[in-house]
Amino acid sequence: MGEQKSMFRDYKAFEGKQIPTKLVRSTPQGDVILTTAEVTFTPLDPSLFKAPDGIAK
């Protein structure tokens, strides 16, 4: 337990979007570093946004 801080670092361009590739989480027990090597943006299926039957628009 204790205070934790997160720092986003090393921004790189993936498909024209700047994404942090390193997350450093500082904890009382020590730092945890998460590194992102690859980012893929997959278009969502438009049917995911369709209102369920019986709901008025």
C-alpha positions, 0 to 999 in steps of 0.5 A: 500500500501507499502512494503510487505515481504513473508517468507516461514516457517515450511517445511514438507515432502509430498510424499518425497517433502519438502513443506513450510506449513506456509507463513507469509506475512508482510504488513504495515497493519499487518501480514497475515499467510497462513497455508497448512495442506494437499498437494496432487500431482495428475498426469497430463493427458498426453493428456494435452501436445499433440500439437493441430492438424495442428502444426508440431512437 
